[in-house]
């Protein structure tokens, strides 16, 4: 029963994050919004997503940024900031972690496919 309830709440938390990923979403802010301590919310992420809160948020931001990157000619720095990254360096670091290449390289390869 408790496990099912936590899973349901986890779904609401991730939905909230998907709707607000481009904002400053600290672990503390999200935990407070849902009535948890940051430590407990961190444990929930490890348990139900098998990933840290920070990595989940970064992956979410990268995922949405990739869509804009591939389908527009917007500058990478603008895309980074539009999707919640502090700057293009932070975006590049998260991008390389997920895709193993720089955003500019990924964009070039993706455009060759279209």
C-alpha positions, 0 to 999 in steps of 0.5 A: 500500500505504502509502496503504491502510494509513493509510486503515485506521488513519484509520478506526480513529482516527475510530471511537475518536473516535466512541466517546470524543467526550464525553471530553477528546480532545486531538490529543496524546492521540489521536496518542499512543494511535495512535503518531503525532506530533500534527503527523502526525495533523493532516496525516492529518486534512487529507488523509483528511477534508479538515478539521482534527482540531479541526473534525472533533471539534467537528462530531462533538460537535455532531452527537451533541448535536443528536440529544439536543437535538431528542429531549429537553427537557434544558437546552442547558448540560447537553447541551453538557457531556454531549457534550464541550464545556467549556460552553454558550458553546463549544457555541453557537460550534461549533453556529453554525459548523456550522448558522448559527444558535443551538442554541435557535433550531434546537431551536424550528424542529425542534420545529415539525416534530414 
